[in-house]
């Protein structure tokens, strides 16, 4: 888990993607927490929150085809940071871990 000396303000609503489900100081009393982490929400956070729940994403072949169609028609866009072949997977993983949130790292099979 990432630990910082920097203070973080308390928020009314938190969308958690990092599994920080024991950090009561980032959630205001009676705030709302949604997480995509599969970790358990701590008892302390559940007590402090108005509600805290998991929201898992499930995809289907139909959903993926709809996304492909939207991309093909130019109605959906994504920032692509870099494209790698399957033979360059180690470089792709290194790049993805170091590039921050500048765009997607694509691996072509």
Phi and psi restraints in degrees (range 20) as a CNS / XPLOR table:
assign (resid 1 and name C) (resid 2 and name N)
       (resid 2 and name CA) (resid 2 and name C) 1.0 -73.6 20.0 2
assign (resid 2 and name N) (resid 2 and name CA)
       (resid 2 and name C) (resid 3 and name N) 1.0 130.2 20.0 2
assign (resid 2 and name C) (resid 3 and name N)
       (resid 3 and name CA) (resid 3 and name C) 1.0 -124.0 20.0 2
assign (resid 3 and name N) (resid 3 and name CA)
       (resid 3 and name C) (resid 4 and name N) 1.0 136.7 20.0 2
assign (resid 3 and name C) (resid 4 and name N)
       (resid 4 and name CA) (resid 4 and name C) 1.0 -136.3 20.0 2
assign (resid 4 and name N) (resid 4 and name CA)
       (resid 4 and name C) (resid 5 and name N) 1.0 149.1 20.0 2
assign (resid 4 and name C) (resid 5 and name N)
       (resid 5 and name CA) (resid 5 and name C) 1.0 -80.3 20.0 2
assign (resid 5 and name N) (resid 5 and name CA)
       (resid 5 and name C) (resid 6 and name N) 1.0 -13.3 20.0 2
assign (resid 5 and name C) (resid 6 and name N)
       (resid 6 and name CA) (resid 6 and name C) 1.0 -69.9 20.0 2
assign (resid 6 and name N) (resid 6 and name CA)
       (resid 6 and name C) (resid 7 and name N) 1.0 134.4 20.0 2
assign (resid 6 and name C) (resid 7 and name N)
       (resid 7 and name CA) (resid 7 and name C) 1.0 -77.5 20.0 2
assign (resid 7 and name N) (resid 7 and name CA)
       (resid 7 and name C) (resid 8 and name N) 1.0 145.9 20.0 2
assign (resid 7 and name C) (resid 8 and name N)
       (resid 8 and name CA) (resid 8 and name C) 1.0 -117.7 20.0 2
assign (resid 8 and name N) (resid 8 and name CA)
       (resid 8 and name C) (resid 9 and name N) 1.0 133.3 20.0 2
assign (resid 8 and name C) (resid 9 and name N)
       (resid 9 and name CA) (resid 9 and name C) 1.0 -69.8 20.0 2
assign (resid 9 and name N) (resid 9 and name CA)
       (resid 9 and name C) (resid 10 and name N) 1.0 159.1 20.0 2
assign (resid 9 and name C) (resid 10 and name N)
       (resid 10 and name CA) (resid 10 and name C) 1.0 -86.1 20.0 2
assign (resid 10 and name N) (resid 10 and name CA)
       (resid 10 and name C) (resid 11 and name N) 1.0 136.5 20.0 2
assign (resid 10 and name C) (resid 11 and name N)
       (resid 11 and name CA) (resid 11 and name C) 1.0 -112.3 20.0 2
assign (resid 11 and name N) (resid 11 and name CA)
       (resid 11 and name C) (resid 12 and name N) 1.0 152.7 20.0 2
assign (resid 11 and name C) (resid 12 and name N)
       (resid 12 and name CA) (resid 12 and name C) 1.0 -72.8 20.0 2
assign (resid 12 and name N) (resid 12 and name CA)
       (resid 12 and name C) (resid 13 and name N) 1.0 -34.5 20.0 2
assign (resid 12 and name C) (resid 13 and name N)
       (resid 13 and name CA) (resid 13 and name C) 1.0 -134.2 20.0 2
assign (resid 13 and name N) (resid 13 and name CA)
       (resid 13 and name C) (resid 14 and name N) 1.0 133.3 20.0 2
assign (resid 13 and name C) (resid 14 and name N)
       (resid 14 and name CA) (resid 14 and name C) 1.0 -126.9 20.0 2
assign (resid 14 and name N) (resid 14 and name CA)
       (resid 14 and name C) (resid 15 and name N) 1.0 127.7 20.0 2
assign (resid 14 and name C) (resid 15 and name N)
       (resid 15 and name CA) (resid 15 and name C) 1.0 -105.5 20.0 2
assign (resid 15 and name N) (resid 15 and name CA)
       (resid 15 and name C) (resid 16 and name N) 1.0 107.7 20.0 2
assign (resid 15 and name C) (resid 16 and name N)
       (resid 16 and name CA) (resid 16 and name C) 1.0 -96.6 20.0 2
assign (resid 16 and name N) (resid 16 and name CA)
       (resid 16 and name C) (resid 17 and name N) 1.0 124.7 20.0 2
assign (resid 16 and name C) (resid 17 and name N)
       (resid 17 and name CA) (resid 17 and name C) 1.0 -118.2 20.0 2
assign (resid 17 and name N) (resid 17 and name CA)
       (resid 17 and name C) (resid 18 and name N) 1.0 0.3 20.0 2
assign (resid 17 and name C) (resid 18 and name N)
       (resid 18 and name CA) (resid 18 and name C) 1.0 -111.9 20.0 2
assign (resid 18 and name N) (resid 18 and name CA)
       (resid 18 and name C) (resid 19 and name N) 1.0 -2.8 20.0 2
assign (resid 18 and name C) (resid 19 and name N)
       (resid 19 and name CA) (resid 19 and name C) 1.0 74.9 20.0 2
assign (resid 19 and name N) (resid 19 and name CA)
       (resid 19 and name C) (resid 20 and name N) 1.0 42.2 20.0 2
assign (resid 19 and name C) (resid 20 and name N)
       (resid 20 and name CA) (resid 20 and name C) 1.0 -99.6 20.0 2
assign (resid 20 and name N) (resid 20 and name CA)
       (resid 20 and name C) (resid 21 and name N) 1.0 51.6 20.0 2
assign (resid 20 and name C) (resid 21 and name N)
       (resid 21 and name CA) (resid 21 and name C) 1.0 -85.3 20.0 2
assign (resid 21 and name N) (resid 21 and name CA)
       (resid 21 and name C) (resid 22 and name N) 1.0 12.0 20.0 2
assign (resid 21 and name C) (resid 22 and name N)
       (resid 22 and name CA) (resid 22 and name C) 1.0 -120.7 20.0 2
assign (resid 22 and name N) (resid 22 and name CA)
       (resid 22 and name C) (resid 23 and name N) 1.0 9.8 20.0 2
assign (resid 22 and name C) (resid 23 and name N)
       (resid 23 and name CA) (resid 23 and name C) 1.0 -95.0 20.0 2
assign (resid 23 and name N) (resid 23 and name CA)
       (resid 23 and name C) (resid 24 and name N) 1.0 80.8 20.0 2
assign (resid 23 and name C) (resid 24 and name N)
       (resid 24 and name CA) (resid 24 and name C) 1.0 -64.7 20.0 2
assign (resid 24 and name N) (resid 24 and name CA)
       (resid 24 and name C) (resid 25 and name N) 1.0 -24.6 20.0 2
assign (resid 24 and name C) (resid 25 and name N)
       (resid 25 and name CA) (resid 25 and name C) 1.0 -70.6 20.0 2
assign (resid 25 and name N) (resid 25 and name CA)
       (resid 25 and name C) (resid 26 and name N) 1.0 -15.4 20.0 2
assign (resid 25 and name C) (resid 26 and name N)
       (resid 26 and name CA) (resid 26 and name C) 1.0 -93.3 20.0 2
assign (resid 26 and name N) (resid 26 and name CA)
       (resid 26 and name C) (resid 27 and name N) 1.0 -5.7 20.0 2
assign (resid 26 and name C) (resid 27 and name N)
       (resid 27 and name CA) (resid 27 and name C) 1.0 -118.2 20.0 2
assign (resid 27 and name N) (resid 27 and name CA)
       (resid 27 and name C) (resid 28 and name N) 1.0 123.5 20.0 2
assign (resid 27 and name C) (resid 28 and name N)
       (resid 28 and name CA) (resid 28 and name C) 1.0 -64.3 20.0 2
assign (resid 28 and name N) (resid 28 and name CA)
       (resid 28 and name C) (resid 29 and name N) 1.0 156.1 20.0 2
assign (resid 28 and name C) (resid 29 and name N)
       (resid 29 and name CA) (resid 29 and name C) 1.0 -58.3 20.0 2
assign (resid 29 and name N) (resid 29 and name CA)
       (resid 29 and name C) (resid 30 and name N) 1.0 132.8 20.0 2
assign (resid 29 and name C) (resid 30 and name N)
       (resid 30 and name CA) (resid 30 and name C) 1.0 66.1 20.0 2
assign (resid 30 and name N) (resid 30 and name CA)
       (resid 30 and name C) (resid 31 and name N) 1.0 23.3 20.0 2
assign (resid 30 and name C) (resid 31 and name N)
       (resid 31 and name CA) (resid 31 and name C) 1.0 -79.7 20.0 2
assign (resid 31 and name N) (resid 31 and name CA)
       (resid 31 and name C) (resid 32 and name N) 1.0 179.0 20.0 2
assign (resid 31 and name C) (resid 32 and name N)
       (resid 32 and name CA) (resid 32 and name C) 1.0 -119.3 20.0 2
assign (resid 32 and name N) (resid 32 and name CA)
       (resid 32 and name C) (resid 33 and name N) 1.0 137.0 20.0 2
assign (resid 32 and name C) (resid 33 and name N)
       (resid 33 and name CA) (resid 33 and name C) 1.0 -126.7 20.0 2
assign (resid 33 and name N) (resid 33 and name CA)
       (resid 33 and name C) (resid 34 and name N) 1.0 128.3 20.0 2
assign (resid 33 and name C) (resid 34 and name N)
       (resid 34 and name CA) (resid 34 and name C) 1.0 -122.6 20.0 2
assign (resid 34 and name N) (resid 34 and name CA)
       (resid 34 and name C) (resid 35 and name N) 1.0 133.8 20.0 2
assign (resid 34 and name C) (resid 35 and name N)
       (resid 35 and name CA) (resid 35 and name C) 1.0 -131.4 20.0 2
assign (resid 35 and name N) (resid 35 and name CA)
       (resid 35 and name C) (resid 36 and name N) 1.0 147.3 20.0 2
assign (resid 35 and name C) (resid 36 and name N)
       (resid 36 and name CA) (resid 36 and name C) 1.0 -105.3 20.0 2
assign (resid 36 and name N) (resid 36 and name CA)
       (resid 36 and name C) (resid 37 and name N) 1.0 2.1 20.0 2
assign (resid 36 and name C) (resid 37 and name N)
       (resid 37 and name CA) (resid 37 and name C) 1.0 -73.0 20.0 2
assign (resid 37 and name N) (resid 37 and name CA)
       (resid 37 and name C) (resid 38 and name N) 1.0 149.5 20.0 2
assign (resid 37 and name C) (resid 38 and name N)
       (resid 38 and name CA) (resid 38 and name C) 1.0 -93.9 20.0 2
assign (resid 38 and name N) (resid 38 and name CA)
       (resid 38 and name C) (resid 39 and name N) 1.0 9.3 20.0 2
assign (resid 38 and name C) (resid 39 and name N)
       (resid 39 and name CA) (resid 39 and name C) 1.0 -74.9 20.0 2
assign (resid 39 and name N) (resid 39 and name CA)
       (resid 39 and name C) (resid 40 and name N) 1.0 160.2 20.0 2
assign (resid 39 and name C) (resid 40 and name N)
       (resid 40 and name CA) (resid 40 and name C) 1.0 -81.3 20.0 2
assign (resid 40 and name N) (resid 40 and name CA)
       (resid 40 and name C) (resid 41 and name N) 1.0 136.1 20.0 2
assign (resid 40 and name C) (resid 41 and name N)
       (resid 41 and name CA) (resid 41 and name C) 1.0 -70.6 20.0 2
assign (resid 41 and name N) (resid 41 and name CA)
       (resid 41 and name C) (resid 42 and name N) 1.0 130.3 20.0 2
assign (resid 41 and name C) (resid 42 and name N)
       (resid 42 and name CA) (resid 42 and name C) 1.0 -65.7 20.0 2
assign (resid 42 and name N) (resid 42 and name CA)
       (resid 42 and name C) (resid 43 and name N) 1.0 154.0 20.0 2
assign (resid 42 and name C) (resid 43 and name N)
       (resid 43 and name CA) (resid 43 and name C) 1.0 -59.6 20.0 2
assign (resid 43 and name N) (resid 43 and name CA)
       (resid 43 and name C) (resid 44 and name N) 1.0 -40.0 20.0 2
assign (resid 43 and name C) (resid 44 and name N)
       (resid 44 and name CA) (resid 44 and name C) 1.0 -61.7 20.0 2
assign (resid 44 and name N) (resid 44 and name CA)
       (resid 44 and name C) (resid 45 and name N) 1.0 -42.0 20.0 2
assign (resid 44 and name C) (resid 45 and name N)
       (resid 45 and name CA) (resid 45 and name C) 1.0 -67.4 20.0 2
assign (resid 45 and name N) (resid 45 and name CA)
       (resid 45 and name C) (resid 46 and name N) 1.0 -42.3 20.0 2
assign (resid 45 and name C) (resid 46 and name N)
       (resid 46 and name CA) (resid 46 and name C) 1.0 -59.6 20.0 2
assign (resid 46 and name N) (resid 46 and name CA)
       (resid 46 and name C) (resid 47 and name N) 1.0 -39.3 20.0 2
assign (resid 46 and name C) (resid 47 and name N)
       (resid 47 and name CA) (resid 47 and name C) 1.0 -67.1 20.0 2
assign (resid 47 and name N) (resid 47 and name CA)
       (resid 47 and name C) (resid 48 and name N) 1.0 -37.4 20.0 2
assign (resid 47 and name C) (resid 48 and name N)
       (resid 48 and name CA) (resid 48 and name C) 1.0 -78.9 20.0 2
assign (resid 48 and name N) (resid 48 and name CA)
       (resid 48 and name C) (resid 49 and name N) 1.0 -31.7 20.0 2
assign (resid 48 and name C) (resid 49 and name N)
       (resid 49 and name CA) (resid 49 and name C) 1.0 -82.3 20.0 2
assign (resid 49 and name N) (resid 49 and name CA)
       (resid 49 and name C) (resid 50 and name N) 1.0 149.5 20.0 2
assign (resid 49 and name C) (resid 50 and name N)
       (resid 50 and name CA) (resid 50 and name C) 1.0 -64.6 20.0 2
assign (resid 50 and name N) (resid 50 and name CA)
       (resid 50 and name C) (resid 51 and name N) 1.0 -44.7 20.0 2
assign (resid 50 and name C) (resid 51 and name N)
       (resid 51 and name CA) (resid 51 and name C) 1.0 -156.1 20.0 2
assign (resid 51 and name N) (resid 51 and name CA)
       (resid 51 and name C) (resid 52 and name N) 1.0 149.8 20.0 2
assign (resid 51 and name C) (resid 52 and name N)
       (resid 52 and name CA) (resid 52 and name C) 1.0 -139.4 20.0 2
assign (resid 52 and name N) (resid 52 and name CA)
       (resid 52 and name C) (resid 53 and name N) 1.0 124.5 20.0 2
assign (resid 52 and name C) (resid 53 and name N)
       (resid 53 and name CA) (resid 53 and name C) 1.0 -146.6 20.0 2
assign (resid 53 and name N) (resid 53 and name CA)
       (resid 53 and name C) (resid 54 and name N) 1.0 160.3 20.0 2
assign (resid 53 and name C) (resid 54 and name N)
       (resid 54 and name CA) (resid 54 and name C) 1.0 -92.2 20.0 2
assign (resid 54 and name N) (resid 54 and name CA)
       (resid 54 and name C) (resid 55 and name N) 1.0 143.7 20.0 2
assign (resid 54 and name C) (resid 55 and name N)
       (resid 55 and name CA) (resid 55 and name C) 1.0 -133.8 20.0 2
assign (resid 55 and name N) (resid 55 and name CA)
       (resid 55 and name C) (resid 56 and name N) 1.0 98.2 20.0 2
assign (resid 55 and name C) (resid 56 and name N)
       (resid 56 and name CA) (resid 56 and name C) 1.0 -94.0 20.0 2
assign (resid 56 and name N) (resid 56 and name CA)
       (resid 56 and name C) (resid 57 and name N) 1.0 142.4 20.0 2
assign (resid 56 and name C) (resid 57 and name N)
       (resid 57 and name CA) (resid 57 and name C) 1.0 -96.2 20.0 2
assign (resid 57 and name N) (resid 57 and name CA)
       (resid 57 and name C) (resid 58 and name N) 1.0 131.2 20.0 2
assign (resid 57 and name C) (resid 58 and name N)
       (resid 58 and name CA) (resid 58 and name C) 1.0 -124.0 20.0 2
assign (resid 58 and name N) (resid 58 and name CA)
       (resid 58 and name C) (resid 59 and name N) 1.0 137.3 20.0 2
assign (resid 58 and name C) (resid 59 and name N)
       (resid 59 and name CA) (resid 59 and name C) 1.0 -115.2 20.0 2
assign (resid 59 and name N) (resid 59 and name CA)
       (resid 59 and name C) (resid 60 and name N) 1.0 161.9 20.0 2
assign (resid 59 and name C) (resid 60 and name N)
       (resid 60 and name CA) (resid 60 and name C) 1.0 -133.9 20.0 2
assign (resid 60 and name N) (resid 60 and name CA)
       (resid 60 and name C) (resid 61 and name N) 1.0 167.5 20.0 2
assign (resid 60 and name C) (resid 61 and name N)
       (resid 61 and name CA) (resid 61 and name C) 1.0 -57.4 20.0 2
assign (resid 61 and name N) (resid 61 and name CA)
       (resid 61 and name C) (resid 62 and name N) 1.0 -40.8 20.0 2
assign (resid 61 and name C) (resid 62 and name N)
       (resid 62 and name CA) (resid 62 and name C) 1.0 -63.8 20.0 2
assign (resid 62 and name N) (resid 62 and name CA)
       (resid 62 and name C) (resid 63 and name N) 1.0 -43.7 20.0 2
assign (resid 62 and name C) (resid 63 and name N)
       (resid 63 and name CA) (resid 63 and name C) 1.0 -60.8 20.0 2
assign (resid 63 and name N) (resid 63 and name CA)
       (resid 63 and name C) (resid 64 and name N) 1.0 -45.6 20.0 2
assign (resid 63 and name C) (resid 64 and name N)
       (resid 64 and name CA) (resid 64 and name C) 1.0 -63.5 20.0 2
assign (resid 64 and name N) (resid 64 and name CA)
       (resid 64 and name C) (resid 65 and name N) 1.0 -38.4 20.0 2
assign (resid 64 and name C) (resid 65 and name N)
       (resid 65 and name CA) (resid 65 and name C) 1.0 -65.8 20.0 2
assign (resid 65 and name N) (resid 65 and name CA)
       (resid 65 and name C) (resid 66 and name N) 1.0 -38.4 20.0 2
assign (resid 65 and name C) (resid 66 and name N)
       (resid 66 and name CA) (resid 66 and name C) 1.0 -62.1 20.0 2
assign (resid 66 and name N) (resid 66 and name CA)
       (resid 66 and name C) (resid 67 and name N) 1.0 -42.8 20.0 2
assign (resid 66 and name C) (resid 67 and name N)
       (resid 67 and name CA) (resid 67 and name C) 1.0 -63.1 20.0 2
assign (resid 67 and name N) (resid 67 and name CA)
       (resid 67 and name C) (resid 68 and name N) 1.0 -43.9 20.0 2
assign (resid 67 and name C) (resid 68 and name N)
       (resid 68 and name CA) (resid 68 and name C) 1.0 -59.7 20.0 2
assign (resid 68 and name N) (resid 68 and name CA)
       (resid 68 and name C) (resid 69 and name N) 1.0 -43.3 20.0 2
assign (resid 68 and name C) (resid 69 and name N)
       (resid 69 and name CA) (resid 69 and name C) 1.0 -62.9 20.0 2
assign (resid 69 and name N) (resid 69 and name CA)
       (resid 69 and name C) (resid 70 and name N) 1.0 -44.4 20.0 2
assign (resid 69 and name C) (resid 70 and name N)
       (resid 70 and name CA) (resid 70 and name C) 1.0 -62.6 20.0 2
assign (resid 70 and name N) (resid 70 and name CA)
       (resid 70 and name C) (resid 71 and name N) 1.0 -41.6 20.0 2
assign (resid 70 and name C) (resid 71 and name N)
       (resid 71 and name CA) (resid 71 and name C) 1.0 -63.1 20.0 2
assign (resid 71 and name N) (resid 71 and name CA)
       (resid 71 and name C) (resid 72 and name N) 1.0 -44.8 20.0 2
assign (resid 71 and name C) (resid 72 and name N)
       (resid 72 and name CA) (resid 72 and name C) 1.0 -61.0 20.0 2
assign (resid 72 and name N) (resid 72 and name CA)
       (resid 72 and name C) (resid 73 and name N) 1.0 -34.4 20.0 2
assign (resid 72 and name C) (resid 73 and name N)
       (resid 73 and name CA) (resid 73 and name C) 1.0 -86.9 20.0 2
assign (resid 73 and name N) (resid 73 and name CA)
       (resid 73 and name C) (resid 74 and name N) 1.0 -0.2 20.0 2
assign (resid 73 and name C) (resid 74 and name N)
       (resid 74 and name CA) (resid 74 and name C) 1.0 75.3 20.0 2
assign (resid 74 and name N) (resid 74 and name CA)
       (resid 74 and name C) (resid 75 and name N) 1.0 16.8 20.0 2
assign (resid 74 and name C) (resid 75 and name N)
       (resid 75 and name CA) (resid 75 and name C) 1.0 -92.1 20.0 2
assign (resid 75 and name N) (resid 75 and name CA)
       (resid 75 and name C) (resid 76 and name N) 1.0 -9.2 20.0 2
assign (resid 75 and name C) (resid 76 and name N)
       (resid 76 and name CA) (resid 76 and name C) 1.0 -134.2 20.0 2
assign (resid 76 and name N) (resid 76 and name CA)
       (resid 76 and name C) (resid 77 and name N) 1.0 135.0 20.0 2
assign (resid 76 and name C) (resid 77 and name N)
       (resid 77 and name CA) (resid 77 and name C) 1.0 -129.8 20.0 2
assign (resid 77 and name N) (resid 77 and name CA)
       (resid 77 and name C) (resid 78 and name N) 1.0 153.6 20.0 2
assign (resid 77 and name C) (resid 78 and name N)
       (resid 78 and name CA) (resid 78 and name C) 1.0 -144.5 20.0 2
assign (resid 78 and name N) (resid 78 and name CA)
       (resid 78 and name C) (resid 79 and name N) 1.0 143.9 20.0 2
assign (resid 78 and name C) (resid 79 and name N)
       (resid 79 and name CA) (resid 79 and name C) 1.0 -79.7 20.0 2
assign (resid 79 and name N) (resid 79 and name CA)
       (resid 79 and name C) (resid 80 and name N) 1.0 126.2 20.0 2
assign (resid 79 and name C) (resid 80 and name N)
       (resid 80 and name CA) (resid 80 and name C) 1.0 -109.5 20.0 2
assign (resid 80 and name N) (resid 80 and name CA)
       (resid 80 and name C) (resid 81 and name N) 1.0 120.2 20.0 2
assign (resid 80 and name C) (resid 81 and name N)
       (resid 81 and name CA) (resid 81 and name C) 1.0 -83.1 20.0 2
assign (resid 81 and name N) (resid 81 and name CA)
       (resid 81 and name C) (resid 82 and name N) 1.0 -43.6 20.0 2
assign (resid 81 and name C) (resid 82 and name N)
       (resid 82 and name CA) (resid 82 and name C) 1.0 -159.2 20.0 2
assign (resid 82 and name N) (resid 82 and name CA)
       (resid 82 and name C) (resid 83 and name N) 1.0 154.5 20.0 2
assign (resid 82 and name C) (resid 83 and name N)
       (resid 83 and name CA) (resid 83 and name C) 1.0 -125.6 20.0 2
assign (resid 83 and name N) (resid 83 and name CA)
       (resid 83 and name C) (resid 84 and name N) 1.0 130.8 20.0 2
assign (resid 83 and name C) (resid 84 and name N)
       (resid 84 and name CA) (resid 84 and name C) 1.0 -127.8 20.0 2
assign (resid 84 and name N) (resid 84 and name CA)
       (resid 84 and name C) (resid 85 and name N) 1.0 153.8 20.0 2
assign (resid 84 and name C) (resid 85 and name N)
       (resid 85 and name CA) (resid 85 and name C) 1.0 -86.1 20.0 2
assign (resid 85 and name N) (resid 85 and name CA)
       (resid 85 and name C) (resid 86 and name N) 1.0 167.6 20.0 2
assign (resid 85 and name C) (resid 86 and name N)
       (resid 86 and name CA) (resid 86 and name C) 1.0 -59.9 20.0 2
assign (resid 86 and name N) (resid 86 and name CA)
       (resid 86 and name C) (resid 87 and name N) 1.0 -31.5 20.0 2
assign (resid 86 and name C) (resid 87 and name N)
       (resid 87 and name CA) (resid 87 and name C) 1.0 -70.0 20.0 2
assign (resid 87 and name N) (resid 87 and name CA)
       (resid 87 and name C) (resid 88 and name N) 1.0 -14.9 20.0 2
assign (resid 87 and name C) (resid 88 and name N)
       (resid 88 and name CA) (resid 88 and name C) 1.0 -107.2 20.0 2
assign (resid 88 and name N) (resid 88 and name CA)
       (resid 88 and name C) (resid 89 and name N) 1.0 25.4 20.0 2
assign (resid 88 and name C) (resid 89 and name N)
       (resid 89 and name CA) (resid 89 and name C) 1.0 -61.8 20.0 2
assign (resid 89 and name N) (resid 89 and name CA)
       (resid 89 and name C) (resid 90 and name N) 1.0 -37.0 20.0 2
assign (resid 89 and name C) (resid 90 and name N)
       (resid 90 and name CA) (resid 90 and name C) 1.0 -63.1 20.0 2
assign (resid 90 and name N) (resid 90 and name CA)
       (resid 90 and name C) (resid 91 and name N) 1.0 -43.4 20.0 2
assign (resid 90 and name C) (resid 91 and name N)
       (resid 91 and name CA) (resid 91 and name C) 1.0 -64.5 20.0 2
assign (resid 91 and name N) (resid 91 and name CA)
       (resid 91 and name C) (resid 92 and name N) 1.0 -39.3 20.0 2
assign (resid 91 and name C) (resid 92 and name N)
       (resid 92 and name CA) (resid 92 and name C) 1.0 -62.8 20.0 2
assign (resid 92 and name N) (resid 92 and name CA)
       (resid 92 and name C) (resid 93 and name N) 1.0 -44.6 20.0 2
assign (resid 92 and name C) (resid 93 and name N)
       (resid 93 and name CA) (resid 93 and name C) 1.0 -64.5 20.0 2
assign (resid 93 and name N) (resid 93 and name CA)
       (resid 93 and name C) (resid 94 and name N) 1.0 -40.9 20.0 2
assign (resid 93 and name C) (resid 94 and name N)
       (resid 94 and name CA) (resid 94 and name C) 1.0 -63.2 20.0 2
assign (resid 94 and name N) (resid 94 and name CA)
       (resid 94 and name C) (resid 95 and name N) 1.0 -45.7 20.0 2
assign (resid 94 and name C) (resid 95 and name N)
       (resid 95 and name CA) (resid 95 and name C) 1.0 -61.2 20.0 2
assign (resid 95 and name N) (resid 95 and name CA)
       (resid 95 and name C) (resid 96 and name N) 1.0 -46.6 20.0 2
assign (resid 95 and name C) (resid 96 and name N)
       (resid 96 and name CA) (resid 96 and name C) 1.0 -61.6 20.0 2
assign (resid 96 and name N) (resid 96 and name CA)
       (resid 96 and name C) (resid 97 and name N) 1.0 -37.2 20.0 2
assign (resid 96 and name C) (resid 97 and name N)
       (resid 97 and name CA) (resid 97 and name C) 1.0 -74.8 20.0 2
assign (resid 97 and name N) (resid 97 and name CA)
       (resid 97 and name C) (resid 98 and name N) 1.0 -19.6 20.0 2
assign (resid 97 and name C) (resid 98 and name N)
       (resid 98 and name CA) (resid 98 and name C) 1.0 -107.2 20.0 2
assign (resid 98 and name N) (resid 98 and name CA)
       (resid 98 and name C) (resid 99 and name N) 1.0 -12.0 20.0 2
assign (resid 98 and name C) (resid 99 and name N)
       (resid 99 and name CA) (resid 99 and name C) 1.0 -86.6 20.0 2
assign (resid 99 and name N) (resid 99 and name CA)
       (resid 99 and name C) (resid 100 and name N) 1.0 -9.6 20.0 2
assign (resid 99 and name C) (resid 100 and name N)
       (resid 100 and name CA) (resid 100 and name C) 1.0 74.0 20.0 2
assign (resid 100 and name N) (resid 100 and name CA)
       (resid 100 and name C) (resid 101 and name N) 1.0 -145.6 20.0 2
assign (resid 100 and name C) (resid 101 and name N)
       (resid 101 and name CA) (resid 101 and name C) 1.0 -110.9 20.0 2
assign (resid 101 and name N) (resid 101 and name CA)
       (resid 101 and name C) (resid 102 and name N) 1.0 53.5 20.0 2
assign (resid 101 and name C) (resid 102 and name N)
       (resid 102 and name CA) (resid 102 and name C) 1.0 -91.5 20.0 2
assign (resid 102 and name N) (resid 102 and name CA)
       (resid 102 and name C) (resid 103 and name N) 1.0 -9.7 20.0 2
assign (resid 102 and name C) (resid 103 and name N)
       (resid 103 and name CA) (resid 103 and name C) 1.0 151.5 20.0 2
assign (resid 103 and name N) (resid 103 and name CA)
       (resid 103 and name C) (resid 104 and name N) 1.0 178.3 20.0 2
assign (resid 103 and name C) (resid 104 and name N)
       (resid 104 and name CA) (resid 104 and name C) 1.0 -80.2 20.0 2
assign (resid 104 and name N) (resid 104 and name CA)
       (resid 104 and name C) (resid 105 and name N) 1.0 144.7 20.0 2
assign (resid 104 and name C) (resid 105 and name N)
       (resid 105 and name CA) (resid 105 and name C) 1.0 -102.4 20.0 2
assign (resid 105 and name N) (resid 105 and name CA)
       (resid 105 and name C) (resid 106 and name N) 1.0 119.6 20.0 2
assign (resid 105 and name C) (resid 106 and name N)
       (resid 106 and name CA) (resid 106 and name C) 1.0 -102.6 20.0 2
assign (resid 106 and name N) (resid 106 and name CA)
       (resid 106 and name C) (resid 107 and name N) 1.0 135.0 20.0 2
assign (resid 106 and name C) (resid 107 and name N)
       (resid 107 and name CA) (resid 107 and name C) 1.0 -114.4 20.0 2
assign (resid 107 and name N) (resid 107 and name CA)
       (resid 107 and name C) (resid 108 and name N) 1.0 120.0 20.0 2
assign (resid 107 and name C) (resid 108 and name N)
       (resid 108 and name CA) (resid 108 and name C) 1.0 -94.5 20.0 2
assign (resid 108 and name N) (resid 108 and name CA)
       (resid 108 and name C) (resid 109 and name N) 1.0 125.6 20.0 2
